Amino acid sequence: VSKTAGKYNFEVSLDMQNADIYNQIKNGNASHVCEVECSRTLLRKCYFSSKPHFKIEIEKTLLAERVSFQFSVVALKEIKGYSNSQCHEDYAGYSFDLDPGDLLAFIGQFTYDVDIKYDKLKSVGSFMQITEGKMDKMPRFLLGGDKIDIKLPTELYNMYRESIMGNRQFS
């Protein structure tokens, strides 16, 4: 997982070793699938790949808190008489007719907690600023400009500048 200014980049490589399923993918009958879901923002996206590798880029504004990823292989086309030589012995000798969207394999899943809290705090500067009010005896809040301007008396502003400003712990 990596981040840019406005996006999260997820890169995932899958490892599944099943020759029969890979033949279906190679022949264009099936595909690797990554389902991405964020219940907090109601995002739900599905990505397809003929390779066992995904590079997924998602806007930060579309994600919050926990994001879930599920990986599988699904049929893209109707597959008549599908069987798998590596199936469980209970299914040995059986074949199945598959429709588009039917599941051939569940590969796995993981979740990622996006760090959205700090990104939200960085945006505070777009609407609010703290400045020194040299003539002020009490803090003043000026609401008439493009930004909320909090004017602190010089002594209080110096305390703010020395101990709080730029300190992520106090953000």
N, C-alpha and C positions, 0 to 999 in steps of 0.2 A: 504494500500500500504506500502510495506517495501522494503528496498534496502540491497543488499549484495555487495560485492566487484565488481562483474561484472554483476549483474542481478537485475531486478525489480521483485518483487513478489506481485501479485494482488490476493486478496482473496475476493470473492463476494458471498453473500447469497441472494437468490431470495425469494420473497414472492408473490405467486400467489395462489389464492384459487378458483379452479375450478375442481370439482370432476370428470367431464367427461374427461377433458384433463389429469388429473393425472392418470385416469384409462388407457388411451392410453399409457402413459409413463410406467406405471407399467406392462402392457402387452407386452412391447417391440415394440409397433407400432410407438412411437414418442419419442423425446428426447429434453431436454433443450439444447439450443445452445448459445454460446457466440462467436460473431464475433469481432475480434480485428483488428483495422486498423490504420496504421500510414502513412498518405499521404506524409510526408516528406521523409521517407525511403522506401516507397512503400510496407511496410509490410502488409500482409493480412493473418490472420490465423483464423481458425474456430475450436472451441472446443465443444465437445459433452459431456453431463453428464445425467445420469439417475436420479441423485439427484439434488435438487435446490441449488447446491453449487459448486463453481469453485475455484480451486487453480491454478493460471496461473503464470508460471515463464518464463520471456523473457530476453534474453541477452540485456544489456544496449546498445551495439553497433547496435542493430536492431531498436532502438527507438530514435526519436528526436522531440522536440517541443510537439505537441498535439497528444495524442493517444485516439482513440474512441473505446468504447465498446458498443455493441448492444446485447440485450438478447431476445430470442424468444423460441418458441416450434415449432418444425417441424416434419412432418411425416417421419419416417424411412422406412416404408413399404407402400404398397398400402392399403388404408382403404376404404372399400365399405360402403356406406350408413352412413357416419359420420353425427351425429347431436349432438347438445349441449343443455342441458336443461337450461343453463344460458345465452343463446344467446339473442340478441336483439329481441324484439317482431316481427319485420319485417320478421325474419327468422324462427319463430316458426312453427313447423310442417314440415320443409324442411330437407332433408338430402343431403349430398354431397359425391361424390367419390373423394378421395384424392390420389395423387401420391406421391412417395418419394420426399421429399424436399418442399412439400406444407406447408404453414404457418398455424398453428393452433392458435397461440397466439403471439402477440408482447408484451413483458414484460416491456421493458424500455431501456434506454441508459444513458451513462455518458461519460465524457471526463476527461483525466488526462494530465496535462502538466508536462512532465518529466524534471527534473532539470539536464540537460546535460551540461550546461555551466561550472559549477564548476568542473565537472569530466574532462572536456577537459583541464582546467587550471592545474589540478593536473598532467597531463601527460607532461606538459612543462618540468619538471625536468628530464624526460627521454632523452631529447636531448639538454638541455641547463643548464648552471650553472653560477652563479655570484660569483667570488672569488676576493680576495684582491691581487692587484699588487703592492707590497711594493716599487718597484723601478720605477713604472710608474708615469708619470706626467699627462697623458691623458688616458681615457678609451681605452682598446685594445680588439679586437675581434679575438680570435684564433679559426680558423675553421678546423684545421688539425686533431683533435682528434676524439674520439667517440662522444663527446658532443661539442656544441658551448660553448666556455669558454669566458665569459666577465670578463676581469680583470679591476677592478676599482682602481684608486689611493687610498691610505690608508684613506685620509680624506673623500673622496666620499663614499668609502666602509663602513666606520664607520657610516656615515649618513644613508646609505641604511640599514645597519644591525639594527640600533636603531629605525628607524621609518617605514620602509617598509617591511623588511624581516619577514615573518610569519604573517603579517597582512592581513587577507582575504579581507578587504575593498580595499586594493591596489593591490590585485592579478591581 
